[in-house]
Amino acid sequence: MAAPVEEPMAALVEEPMAAPVEEPMSTHYEEAMAAHFEDPMTNHFEEPMTAPINHKRATPDEVMMETPDEEKMLMLTPFEDKTATPYENNEVENTETQPNKRRKKKSIVWEHFTIENVGPGCRRACCKQCKQSFAYSTGSKVAGTSHLKRHIAKGTCPALLRNQNNNQSSPYTPASRGGSSSNPPKRRYRTANTPQIIFDPDRCRHEIARMIIMHDYPLHMVEHPGFVAFAQNLNPQFNMVSFNTVQGDCVATYLTEKQSVTKFIEGIPGRVCLTLDMWSSSQSVGYVFITGHFIDADWKLHRRLLNVVMEPYPDSDSALSHAVAVCLHDWSLENKLFSVTYDQPLSETALENLRPLLSNKNPLILSGQLLVGHCMARTLSSIAKEVLAAGSDVVKKVRDSVKYVKTSESHEEKFLELKSQLQVPSERSLSIDDQTKWNTTYQMLVACSELREVFTCLDTSDPDYKQTPSMEDWKQVETICTYLKLIFDAANILTTTTNPTAVTFFHEVWRIQTDLTKMVESEDPFISSLTKTMQERIEKYWKNCSLALATAVVMDPRFKMKLVEFSFNKIYGEEAPMDIKVVDDGIHELFHEYLTLPLPLTPTYADEGNNNIKIEDSQGGAILTDNGLTDFDMYIMETTSQQMKSELDQYLDESLLPRVNDFDVLGWWKLNKMKYPTLSKMARDILSIPVSTVPSDSVFDTTVKEMDQYRSSLRPETVEALICAKDWMRYGSADASTALVRMEY
């Protein structure tokens, strides 16, 4: 039997097109791809041609890969003929000797190949896509299908590859056999290693740009040898992009995201409030982060980082006003600006440069009086720094004591042992503070104050411990903690509330002022000094922001003017009526400005985008429109304005709502916008006024944010693209309107 086998094999090896059969460099990936197309019923042609056919039970995978016709062929009964020719085992039969034994070829290869007779006893497999032919059988010997599978799986078929490139949306899948859309064939299951052979270099570039933006990676990482080698090992076909290319891709991603944000902002019915946060840099230039806050038509509060403007002279009086002007022009917000909140004390000249942007280009905003001075977070941080500076000596002693315990395992073990022996009830643990975050210093002082007995005992039991504070020092630590707690509770709201509002901080500022008024009478010089320092800071903030804060409180149906009157009487005493009148006059003046806006006069105008109301007669013809009733509306206003209360007065005269937890003030205005069509528009803008310019992770910072050295070296346009695109991508670019923030009061 050996001689007949070797002779036809030699002929096949000499066949020029049979080279794929002998390919020695097939990788594991190629073998796996080829295995996907392997016909389980086909043996290699090297097997002895006289080997008997053993009808074994098909595996589940093999059964699921069969079509209905093939399943019938596998389900042999004991009464069926169990002998088969070698040709049947190789999916090919000698038609001359076995005319009635032909069986259907099962291999998926035959979806892409046809068999052509090229001579007596010689047949070749022809690719349906590229028409290239391959050796298949010579005489009684069959070459198998492995080389045909590799032609498909490796993507070497040029016609098949072109078809895949023309349809990038989904991987190439062979056409189903014997089925149509109306009568699909039985489902064919694929194994887990089904090849996905489509490669899209443009998509790879896009994802690299998004990765760099999302994770703040340096643009030059695409030229780092380690990253280049990593990418090449993932896919050798990908040619790594250069710095200039990825910079352009990042800017392109930014522009795409900006289109979605622009469309979203254009659709908001109200105005926009801006916050300004100035960052420094090692190159002495500043970067102004400008964030927009606004409420959409569904009464949901949003915020977006709009611009990062590089200012060469950040300390100049025109730096912030220039940045705001750039933002207004970039987003076409000249007539939509409502308020500006900035993060640092400004000179009178700088304020005068900002006010025209509010008043001259906007008929509203009380001639620029809603310019909210000082970010609440920065104000509280500056107060905390002054309190800690007043007790710097004792704070240093406490910090050194904590270092002594925490930097040595033996010292810490001794400290914990003493704490257990003394049965100190405190659950706090010691930690060294981060001097750039004042809340960590406050928490360190509180923990040490509760563990003072342990430190005192450690002083007597450990001769190396020499930093123990005295009883007078511990008393001063308690005083510092008392004052820091006032501002810590207020600042903590900025970190625990998704979007803190002016309503919330009206309560907080009033509470701090009330507590300080009680403390100022102390005879202790240290306490008296701290109180005066904090009072000066709080009063300065209150002077700049009280109108905006009080206006927001009036728009809360739980408080209205009643809380303003109550709190002002507590703060100002006999002078309170004059300050209350300022708030009342300001509210009425602002409401009058909203009344004079060129908006539809009918109450139904509150339903934005639904103003074109038509009433049709029985014949279907339009007999009345909103435009046709304009004169009637004017007549009603002229004849009843002296007899009816305004929306604002009617709202203020109604009783207060109960103070329930989780009250949704925006939801209340949404439900009552038909009752108060003009006042609801004013409330929408007022309730979007922010009190902080910094994100929650920067609330306790004691230093100004600084742009890192790498980004400072990039072009200002690139810096803005990277930072803004990252902010927008957090909300999802598919539908910017789904990015909401929760508003708490």
Protein Blocks (a to p, Z undefined) as FASTA:
>chain_A
ZZmmmmmmmmmmmpmklmmmmomkbcfklmmmmmmmpcfkbccfkbcfkbccddddddfk
lmmmpcfklmmmmmccfkbcfbdcfklmnopacfklmmmlcccdfbfklmmbccddfbeh
iacdddfklopacdfbecjbcebjmlmmmmmmnopamklmmmmmmmmmbccddddehiaf
klccddddddfklccfbdcfklmmmmmmmmmmmnopafklmmgmklmmmmmmmommbccd
dfklmmmmmmmmmmmmmmmmmmmmmmpmbdcdddddddddfkopacdddddddddfkopa
cdddfbdcddfblmbmklmmmmmmmmmmmnopmlmcfbdcdfbdcdfklmmmmmmmmmmm
pcghnnopapcghifklmmmmmmmmmmmmmmmmmmmmmmmmmmmmmpmklmmmmmmmmmm
nopabfbdcddddfkbmklmmmmmmmmmmmmmmmmmmmmmmmklmkbccfklmmmmmmmm
mmmmmmmmmmmmmmmpmbacfklmmmmmmmmmmmmmmmmmpmbfklmmmmmmmmmmmmmm
mmmmmmmmmmmmmmpmklmmmlmmmmmmmmnommmmmmmmmmmmmmmmmmmmmmmpccdf
bfklmmghilbccdddfkopafbdfklmmmmmmmmmmmmmmmpccfklmmmmpccdddde
hiafklmmmmmmmmmmmlmmmmmmmmmpcfbfbdfklmmpcbdcdddfklmmpcfklmmm
mmmmmmmmmnopklmmlpccdddZZ
